[in-house]
Amino acid sequence: MPQSTRRWITDKVEALRTAPHLPFYDLLDPARVEHALEENQVSFRERVYTPLVTLWTFLSQILSPDHSCREAVARLIAFRVARGQKPCAPDTASYCKARQRLPIKVLTDLARDTAQRLDAKTEEAWKWKGRSVQLVDGTTVSMPDTPSNQKAFPQARTQKPGLGFPIARLVAVISLATGAVRELALGPYKGKKTGETALFRSLWDRFTAGDIILGDRCFASFFGIAPLVVRGVDGLFRMHQRRKYDFRCGRCLGIEDHVVLWAKPSRPEWMDKALYAQLPEQLEIRELRVKVQRIGFRVAELVLVTTLLDSQGYTKEELADLYLERWNVELDLRSIKCVMQMDVLRCETPAMVEKEIWMHMLAYNLIRGLMSRAAEAHEKEPRCLSFKGTLQALRAFRESLQWARRRRRAELWNAMLEVIASYEVGNRPNRVEPRAIKRRPKPHKFLNEPRQQARDRFLKHKGCKLENPRIATRYREVC
């Protein structure tokens, strides 16, 4: 890239940094943004929606409760007019085309880099025995029913054609200390090699030696653990329901705590011969059973498997307490899908669906960065703070930080961190709630046939056509 273009990029990044319209602008280091743009050879032209402006507008759209492109463009117009610039067109076509031009790798690099920077600054008190614990779990998201989305992410088999929605499966790796999404794998909901274990295999090379993977029973297999051991990564999982165990066998470490040998099964179809040859013929696995004596828990006991064989350094009680922390990944995914409204996506093409997901990951990691800063400033742990409360404080302080004078920004910033630190997650031991809702939904009928068939049936029943404007208006009101 020419030196003049690189200098122009730096100037643009610094201009946005010195005149921010998001409170966590400094978490996106200008040098990091510049590096991501240069790595992907992003070219610039003198237009309103440069990649930088598109990135910030897209990010503000994800953080907005409305999530619409029209509101994002209106917010950009207000920002430009307030800075004495010429307003851009209120039409969303240019913004949507700019989002399509934005490379997906820029978003993935920024999201991963933000998580890595948070982990690098993690305090030792936030870790488990000085080690980094990574939570892994899967979930699904829905999206608009378009032909391209249906082709890339087919709907479930239980849904009738024309009535269902495309579904994508996600497998996320989330840091236990900071709550940031370290890695993400995306694939269709159905089909070969689309399950959670298959998507998890695509993330093996991204783990660091010394990490501890914490997951549920679907990852507790020989081929799910052995490749991690080869990479110097330990794991703690719940025993798979189909695997038999006997605490009378193996090397005894304590009551219902022993080490056994798992033999290598025959090579599965998805594994290549080179990787199969690298795996050991036998794998030492520690199996232990713990009692769960907490009111509200559905299980009375847990059988765990782990590669942490040292019973003195990792006691049975410590491993049991660590596994109970796995529930945090469920809460994190709920925050991403429900609080940030990612459960139903808005984009109508597979490429934009992937960008929308990764932009949610970037926004989520930036919010987690705010929580880490607030926890560090007020001597608390990030896991003790409320994610929804942080997002509420972020939205409340955003405009004040945007328009405040420079000498007032530090005061507003410290006040926001204090507010975030005050929103602690309530400690409610022995809480029991039924899995039911009290408020009834509105009594609308369900659409049990494709919408076009419903329209044709309605028109046939009424004996009218849409050429008449009055009939068309009435038809839209009824439908």
GUDODO-45244 format. One record per residue (C-alpha): x, y, z. Coordinates in steps of 0.5 Angstrom, whole numbers, plus 2048, in hexadecimal, padded with zeros to 3 digits. Example, Ala and Ser with C-alpha at 12.3 -4.5 7.8 and 13.67 -1.06 7.14 Angstrom:
! residues 2
<x->819; y->7F7; z->810> $
<x->81B; y->7FE; z->80E> $
***
This chain:
! residues 479
<x->800; y->800; z->800> $
<x->803; y->807; z->7FE> $
<x->805; y->80B; z->804> $
<x->801; y->811; z->802> $
<x->7FB; y->80C; z->803> $
<x->7FD; y->809; z->809> $
<x->7FE; y->810; z->80C> $
<x->7F7; y->812; z->80A> $
<x->7F4; y->80C; z->80D> $
<x->7F8; y->80E; z->813> $
<x->7F5; y->815; z->813> $
<x->7EE; y->812; z->812> $
<x->7EE; y->80D; z->818> $
<x->7F1; y->813; z->81D> $
<x->7EC; y->818; z->81A> $
<x->7E6; y->813; z->81C> $
<x->7EA; y->811; z->823> $
<x->7EB; y->818; z->825> $
<x->7E3; y->81A; z->823> $
<x->7E0; y->813; z->826> $
<x->7D9; y->811; z->826> $
<x->7D9; y->80B; z->82A> $
<x->7DC; y->80B; z->831> $
<x->7E1; y->805; z->830> $
<x->7E4; y->808; z->82A> $
<x->7EB; y->808; z->82D> $
<x->7EA; y->800; z->82E> $
<x->7EB; y->800; z->826> $
<x->7F2; y->802; z->826> $
<x->7F3; y->806; z->81F> $
<x->7F9; y->802; z->81E> $
<x->7F5; y->7FC; z->81E> $
<x->7F0; y->7FE; z->81A> $
<x->7F5; y->801; z->815> $
<x->7F9; y->7FA; z->815> $
<x->7F2; y->7F6; z->814> $
<x->7F0; y->7FB; z->80E> $
<x->7F7; y->7FA; z->80B> $
<x->7F8; y->7F2; z->80C> $
<x->7F1; y->7F2; z->808> $
<x->7F4; y->7F7; z->802> $
<x->7ED; y->7FB; z->804> $
<x->7EE; y->801; z->7FF> $
<x->7EB; y->808; z->800> $
<x->7E7; y->80D; z->7FC> $
<x->7E5; y->814; z->7FE> $
<x->7DE; y->812; z->7FF> $
<x->7D9; y->813; z->805> $
<x->7D9; y->80B; z->807> $
<x->7E1; y->80A; z->807> $
<x->7E2; y->803; z->80B> $
<x->7E3; y->807; z->811> $
<x->7DD; y->80A; z->811> $
<x->7D9; y->804; z->80F> $
<x->7DC; y->800; z->815> $
<x->7DA; y->805; z->81A> $
<x->7D3; y->806; z->817> $
<x->7D3; y->7FE; z->817> $
<x->7D5; y->7FE; z->81E> $
<x->7D0; y->803; z->821> $
<x->7CB; y->800; z->81D> $
<x->7CC; y->7F9; z->821> $
<x->7CC; y->7FD; z->827> $
<x->7C5; y->801; z->826> $
<x->7BF; y->7FD; z->829> $
<x->7BC; y->7FF; z->822> $
<x->7C1; y->7FB; z->81E> $
<x->7BE; y->7FE; z->817> $
<x->7C3; y->801; z->812> $
<x->7BE; y->807; z->811> $
<x->7C0; y->809; z->818> $
<x->7C7; y->808; z->817> $
<x->7C7; y->80D; z->811> $
<x->7C3; y->812; z->815> $
<x->7C8; y->812; z->81B> $
<x->7CE; y->813; z->816> $
<x->7CB; y->819; z->813> $
<x->7CA; y->81C; z->81A> $
<x->7D1; y->81B; z->81B> $
<x->7D3; y->81E; z->815> $
<x->7CF; y->824; z->815> $
<x->7D1; y->825; z->81D> $
<x->7D8; y->825; z->81A> $
<x->7D7; y->82A; z->815> $
<x->7D7; y->825; z->80F> $
<x->7D2; y->824; z->809> $
<x->7CD; y->81F; z->80B> $
<x->7CD; y->819; z->807> $
<x->7C7; y->816; z->803> $
<x->7C1; y->813; z->808> $
<x->7C0; y->80D; z->803> $
<x->7C3; y->807; z->806> $
<x->7C6; y->804; z->7FF> $
<x->7CD; y->807; z->800> $
<x->7CE; y->805; z->807> $
<x->7CB; y->7FE; z->805> $
<x->7D0; y->7FD; z->7FF> $
<x->7D6; y->800; z->804> $
<x->7D4; y->7FA; z->809> $
<x->7D5; y->7F5; z->803> $
<x->7DB; y->7F8; z->801> $
<x->7DE; y->7F7; z->808> $
<x->7E3; y->7F1; z->808> $
<x->7E0; y->7EC; z->80D> $
<x->7E7; y->7EB; z->80F> $
<x->7E8; y->7F2; z->812> $
<x->7E2; y->7F0; z->817> $
<x->7E5; y->7E9; z->819> $
<x->7EC; y->7EC; z->81A> $
<x->7E9; y->7F2; z->81E> $
<x->7E5; y->7ED; z->822> $
<x->7EA; y->7E8; z->824> $
<x->7F0; y->7EE; z->825> $
<x->7EB; y->7F1; z->82A> $
<x->7EA; y->7EB; z->82E> $
<x->7F1; y->7E9; z->82E> $
<x->7F3; y->7F0; z->830> $
<x->7EE; y->7EF; z->836> $
<x->7F1; y->7E8; z->838> $
<x->7F8; y->7EB; z->838> $
<x->7F6; y->7F0; z->83D> $
<x->7F2; y->7EB; z->841> $
<x->7F4; y->7EC; z->848> $
<x->7F7; y->7E5; z->84C> $
<x->7F1; y->7E6; z->851> $
<x->7EC; y->7E5; z->84B> $
<x->7EF; y->7DE; z->849> $
<x->7EF; y->7D7; z->84C> $
<x->7F5; y->7D5; z->84F> $
<x->7F9; y->7DA; z->84A> $
<x->7F6; y->7D6; z->844> $
<x->7F2; y->7D9; z->83F> $
<x->7EB; y->7D5; z->83E> $
<x->7E7; y->7D5; z->838> $
<x->7E0; y->7D4; z->838> $
<x->7DD; y->7D0; z->831> $
<x->7D6; y->7CF; z->82F> $
<x->7D1; y->7D0; z->829> $
<x->7CB; y->7D3; z->828> $
<x->7C6; y->7D5; z->822> $
<x->7C4; y->7DB; z->81E> $
<x->7BE; y->7DD; z->81A> $
<x->7BE; y->7E1; z->814> $
<x->7B9; y->7E4; z->80E> $
<x->7B6; y->7DF; z->80A> $
<x->7BA; y->7E0; z->803> $
<x->7BC; y->7DB; z->7FE> $
<x->7C3; y->7DD; z->7FF> $
<x->7C3; y->7DC; z->806> $
<x->7BF; y->7D6; z->805> $
<x->7C4; y->7D3; z->801> $
<x->7CA; y->7D4; z->805> $
<x->7C6; y->7D3; z->80C> $
<x->7C0; y->7CE; z->80B> $
<x->7BB; y->7CE; z->810> $
<x->7B9; y->7C9; z->814> $
<x->7B6; y->7C2; z->812> $
<x->7B0; y->7C3; z->816> $
<x->7AE; y->7C9; z->813> $
<x->7AA; y->7C9; z->80D> $
<x->7AC; y->7CD; z->806> $
<x->7AA; y->7D4; z->806> $
<x->7A9; y->7D4; z->80E> $
<x->7B0; y->7D3; z->811> $
<x->7B6; y->7D8; z->811> $
<x->7BD; y->7D7; z->810> $
<x->7C1; y->7D5; z->816> $
<x->7C9; y->7D5; z->817> $
<x->7CC; y->7D2; z->81C> $
<x->7D2; y->7D5; z->820> $
<x->7D7; y->7D2; z->825> $
<x->7DA; y->7D8; z->829> $
<x->7E1; y->7D7; z->82D> $
<x->7E0; y->7DC; z->833> $
<x->7E5; y->7DE; z->838> $
<x->7E3; y->7DD; z->83F> $
<x->7E7; y->7E3; z->842> $
<x->7E4; y->7E8; z->83E> $
<x->7DE; y->7E5; z->83A> $
<x->7E1; y->7E7; z->833> $
<x->7E0; y->7E3; z->82D> $
<x->7E7; y->7E0; z->82B> $
<x->7E5; y->7DC; z->825> $
<x->7DE; y->7DB; z->821> $
<x->7DD; y->7D5; z->81C> $
<x->7D7; y->7D6; z->818> $
<x->7D3; y->7D1; z->814> $
<x->7CC; y->7CE; z->811> $
<x->7C7; y->7CB; z->816> $
<x->7C7; y->7C5; z->813> $
<x->7CB; y->7C0; z->80E> $
<x->7D1; y->7BD; z->80F> $
<x->7D7; y->7C0; z->813> $
<x->7D2; y->7C5; z->816> $
<x->7D2; y->7C3; z->81D> $
<x->7D5; y->7C6; z->823> $
<x->7DB; y->7C1; z->823> $
<x->7DC; y->7C2; z->81C> $
<x->7DC; y->7CA; z->81C> $
<x->7E0; y->7C9; z->823> $
<x->7E6; y->7C5; z->81F> $
<x->7E7; y->7CB; z->81A> $
<x->7E9; y->7CF; z->820> $
<x->7EE; y->7CA; z->823> $
<x->7F4; y->7CE; z->820> $
<x->7F2; y->7D5; z->823> $
<x->7F3; y->7D2; z->82B> $
<x->7F9; y->7D4; z->82E> $
<x->7FD; y->7CF; z->832> $
<x->7FC; y->7CF; z->83A> $
<x->7F4; y->7D1; z->838> $
<x->7EF; y->7CD; z->83C> $
<x->7E8; y->7CB; z->838> $
<x->7E2; y->7CB; z->83C> $
<x->7DC; y->7C8; z->838> $
<x->7D6; y->7C3; z->838> $
<x->7D6; y->7BC; z->837> $
<x->7D5; y->7BC; z->82F> $
<x->7DD; y->7BE; z->82F> $
<x->7DF; y->7B8; z->834> $
<x->7E1; y->7B3; z->82F> $
<x->7E8; y->7B0; z->82D> $
<x->7E9; y->7B4; z->827> $
<x->7E6; y->7BB; z->82A> $
<x->7EB; y->7BA; z->830> $
<x->7F2; y->7B7; z->82D> $
<x->7F3; y->7BD; z->827> $
<x->7F3; y->7C2; z->82D> $
<x->7F8; y->7BE; z->831> $
<x->7FC; y->7BD; z->82B> $
<x->7FC; y->7C5; z->82B> $
<x->7FD; y->7C6; z->832> $
<x->7F6; y->7C8; z->834> $
<x->7F3; y->7C4; z->83A> $
<x->7EB; y->7C3; z->83A> $
<x->7E6; y->7C2; z->83F> $
<x->7DF; y->7BF; z->83D> $
<x->7D9; y->7BC; z->83F> $
<x->7D9; y->7B4; z->83E> $
<x->7D6; y->7B2; z->837> $
<x->7CF; y->7AF; z->839> $
<x->7D1; y->7A9; z->834> $
<x->7D8; y->7A7; z->837> $
<x->7D8; y->7A2; z->83D> $
<x->7DC; y->7A3; z->843> $
<x->7DE; y->79F; z->849> $
<x->7E2; y->7A2; z->84F> $
<x->7E4; y->79B; z->852> $
<x->7E9; y->79C; z->84C> $
<x->7EF; y->7A0; z->84A> $
<x->7F4; y->7A4; z->84F> $
<x->7F0; y->7A6; z->855> $
<x->7F1; y->7AD; z->857> $
<x->7EC; y->7AE; z->85C> $
<x->7E4; y->7AC; z->85D> $
<x->7E1; y->7AB; z->856> $
<x->7E7; y->7AF; z->853> $
<x->7EC; y->7AB; z->84F> $
<x->7F0; y->7AB; z->849> $
<x->7EF; y->7A6; z->843> $
<x->7F1; y->7A5; z->83C> $
<x->7ED; y->7A6; z->836> $
<x->7EF; y->7A2; z->830> $
<x->7EF; y->7A6; z->829> $
<x->7E9; y->7A3; z->825> $
<x->7EA; y->7A2; z->81D> $
<x->7EB; y->7A8; z->819> $
<x->7E4; y->7AC; z->817> $
<x->7E3; y->7AE; z->810> $
<x->7E4; y->7B6; z->812> $
<x->7EB; y->7B5; z->814> $
<x->7F1; y->7B4; z->810> $
<x->7F6; y->7AF; z->811> $
<x->7FB; y->7B4; z->813> $
<x->7F7; y->7B7; z->818> $
<x->7F5; y->7B0; z->81A> $
<x->7FD; y->7AD; z->81B> $
<x->7FE; y->7B3; z->81F> $
<x->7FA; y->7B1; z->825> $
<x->7FC; y->7AD; z->82A> $
<x->7FA; y->7A5; z->82A> $
<x->7F7; y->7A6; z->831> $
<x->7F5; y->7AC; z->835> $
<x->7F5; y->7AD; z->83D> $
<x->7EF; y->7B0; z->83F> $
<x->7ED; y->7B2; z->846> $
<x->7E5; y->7B0; z->848> $
<x->7E2; y->7B3; z->84E> $
<x->7DB; y->7B3; z->851> $
<x->7D8; y->7B9; z->855> $
<x->7D2; y->7BA; z->859> $
<x->7CE; y->7C0; z->857> $
<x->7CB; y->7C3; z->85D> $
<x->7C8; y->7CA; z->85B> $
<x->7C0; y->7CB; z->85B> $
<x->7BD; y->7CC; z->854> $
<x->7C3; y->7C8; z->850> $
<x->7BF; y->7C3; z->84C> $
<x->7C5; y->7BD; z->84D> $
<x->7C7; y->7BA; z->854> $
<x->7CE; y->7B8; z->851> $
<x->7D3; y->7B9; z->84C> $
<x->7D8; y->7B4; z->849> $
<x->7DE; y->7B9; z->846> $
<x->7E4; y->7B7; z->842> $
<x->7EA; y->7BB; z->841> $
<x->7F1; y->7BB; z->83F> $
<x->7F3; y->7BE; z->846> $
<x->7F6; y->7B8; z->849> $
<x->7FA; y->7BB; z->84F> $
<x->7F5; y->7BA; z->855> $
<x->7F9; y->7BE; z->859> $
<x->7F9; y->7C4; z->855> $
<x->7F2; y->7C3; z->852> $
<x->7EE; y->7C1; z->858> $
<x->7E7; y->7BD; z->857> $
<x->7E3; y->7C3; z->85A> $
<x->7E7; y->7C8; z->856> $
<x->7E6; y->7C5; z->84F> $
<x->7DE; y->7C4; z->851> $
<x->7DE; y->7CC; z->853> $
<x->7E1; y->7CD; z->84C> $
<x->7DD; y->7C9; z->848> $
<x->7D7; y->7CD; z->84B> $
<x->7DA; y->7D3; z->848> $
<x->7D8; y->7D0; z->842> $
<x->7D1; y->7D3; z->842> $
<x->7D4; y->7DA; z->841> $
<x->7D5; y->7D8; z->83A> $
<x->7CD; y->7D7; z->839> $
<x->7CC; y->7DE; z->83C> $
<x->7D1; y->7E1; z->838> $
<x->7CD; y->7DE; z->832> $
<x->7C7; y->7E1; z->834> $
<x->7CA; y->7E8; z->835> $
<x->7CC; y->7E8; z->82E> $
<x->7C6; y->7E5; z->82B> $
<x->7C0; y->7E8; z->830> $
<x->7C4; y->7EE; z->832> $
<x->7C7; y->7F0; z->82C> $
<x->7C1; y->7EE; z->828> $
<x->7C5; y->7E9; z->823> $
<x->7C0; y->7E3; z->824> $
<x->7BD; y->7E5; z->81E> $
<x->7C2; y->7E8; z->819> $
<x->7C0; y->7EE; z->813> $
<x->7C4; y->7ED; z->80D> $
<x->7C1; y->7E9; z->807> $
<x->7C8; y->7E6; z->804> $
<x->7CC; y->7E1; z->807> $
<x->7D2; y->7E6; z->806> $
<x->7CF; y->7EB; z->80A> $
<x->7CC; y->7E6; z->80F> $
<x->7D4; y->7E4; z->811> $
<x->7D6; y->7EC; z->812> $
<x->7D0; y->7ED; z->816> $
<x->7D2; y->7E7; z->81B> $
<x->7D9; y->7EA; z->81B> $
<x->7D7; y->7F1; z->81C> $
<x->7D3; y->7EF; z->822> $
<x->7D9; y->7EB; z->825> $
<x->7DD; y->7F1; z->824> $
<x->7D8; y->7F5; z->828> $
<x->7D7; y->7F0; z->82D> $
<x->7DF; y->7F0; z->82E> $
<x->7DF; y->7F7; z->82F> $
<x->7DA; y->7F7; z->834> $
<x->7DD; y->7F2; z->838> $
<x->7E4; y->7F7; z->837> $
<x->7E0; y->7FC; z->83B> $
<x->7DE; y->7F7; z->840> $
<x->7E5; y->7F5; z->841> $
<x->7E7; y->7FC; z->842> $
<x->7E2; y->7FE; z->847> $
<x->7E3; y->7F8; z->84B> $
<x->7EB; y->7F9; z->84B> $
<x->7E9; y->800; z->84D> $
<x->7E5; y->7FE; z->853> $
<x->7E8; y->7F8; z->855> $
<x->7E3; y->7F3; z->853> $
<x->7E3; y->7ED; z->84E> $
<x->7DF; y->7EE; z->847> $
<x->7DB; y->7E8; z->848> $
<x->7D8; y->7EC; z->84E> $
<x->7D5; y->7F1; z->84A> $
<x->7CF; y->7F1; z->846> $
<x->7D0; y->7F1; z->83E> $
<x->7C9; y->7F4; z->83D> $
<x->7CA; y->7FA; z->842> $
<x->7D1; y->7FB; z->83E> $
<x->7CD; y->7FC; z->838> $
<x->7C8; y->800; z->83B> $
<x->7CD; y->805; z->83E> $
<x->7D1; y->805; z->837> $
<x->7CB; y->807; z->834> $
<x->7C9; y->80D; z->839> $
<x->7D0; y->810; z->839> $
<x->7D1; y->80F; z->831> $
<x->7CF; y->816; z->82F> $
<x->7D2; y->819; z->835> $
<x->7D8; y->817; z->833> $
<x->7D7; y->818; z->82C> $
<x->7D6; y->820; z->82D> $
<x->7D9; y->821; z->833> $
<x->7E0; y->826; z->833> $
<x->7E6; y->822; z->834> $
<x->7E8; y->824; z->83B> $
<x->7E1; y->821; z->83D> $
<x->7E2; y->81B; z->83A> $
<x->7E6; y->818; z->83F> $
<x->7E1; y->81A; z->844> $
<x->7DC; y->816; z->840> $
<x->7E0; y->810; z->83F> $
<x->7E1; y->80F; z->846> $
<x->7DA; y->810; z->848> $
<x->7D8; y->80B; z->843> $
<x->7DD; y->806; z->846> $
<x->7DA; y->807; z->84D> $
<x->7D3; y->806; z->84B> $
<x->7D5; y->800; z->847> $
<x->7D9; y->7FD; z->84D> $
<x->7D3; y->7FF; z->851> $
<x->7CE; y->7FA; z->84D> $
<x->7D0; y->7F3; z->850> $
<x->7CD; y->7ED; z->84F> $
<x->7C9; y->7EB; z->855> $
<x->7CB; y->7E5; z->859> $
<x->7C4; y->7E1; z->85A> $
<x->7C6; y->7DA; z->85D> $
<x->7C1; y->7D5; z->85D> $
<x->7BD; y->7D9; z->858> $
<x->7B7; y->7D4; z->854> $
<x->7B3; y->7D7; z->84F> $
<x->7AE; y->7D3; z->84A> $
<x->7B0; y->7D2; z->843> $
<x->7A9; y->7D6; z->841> $
<x->7A7; y->7DD; z->83F> $
<x->7A1; y->7E1; z->843> $
<x->7A0; y->7E6; z->83D> $
<x->79B; y->7E3; z->838> $
<x->79D; y->7E4; z->830> $
<x->798; y->7E8; z->82C> $
<x->793; y->7E4; z->829> $
<x->795; y->7E4; z->821> $
<x->794; y->7DE; z->81D> $
<x->79A; y->7DA; z->81B> $
<x->79C; y->7DA; z->813> $
<x->79C; y->7D3; z->811> $
<x->79D; y->7D3; z->80A> $
<x->7A2; y->7D8; z->806> $
<x->7A0; y->7DF; z->806> $
<x->79F; y->7DF; z->7FE> $
<x->79A; y->7DA; z->7FF> $
<x->796; y->7DD; z->804> $
<x->796; y->7E3; z->800> $
<x->793; y->7E0; z->7FA> $
<x->78E; y->7DC; z->7FE> $
<x->78C; y->7E3; z->802> $
<x->78B; y->7E6; z->7FB> $
<x->787; y->7E0; z->7F8> $
<x->782; y->7E0; z->7FE> $
<x->781; y->7E8; z->7FD> $
<x->781; y->7E8; z->7F6> $
<x->785; y->7EE; z->7F5> $
<x->78B; y->7F0; z->7F1> $
<x->791; y->7F5; z->7F4> $
<x->790; y->7F9; z->7EE> $
<x->78B; y->7FE; z->7F2> $
<x->78F; y->802; z->7F7> $
<x->78A; y->802; z->7FC> $
<x->789; y->7FA; z->7FC> $
<x->791; y->7FA; z->7FC> $
<x->791; y->7FE; z->802> $
<x->78C; y->7FA; z->806> $
<x->78F; y->7F4; z->804> $
<x->796; y->7F6; z->807> $
<x->792; y->7F8; z->80D> $
<x->78F; y->7F1; z->80E> $
<x->795; y->7ED; z->80C> $
***
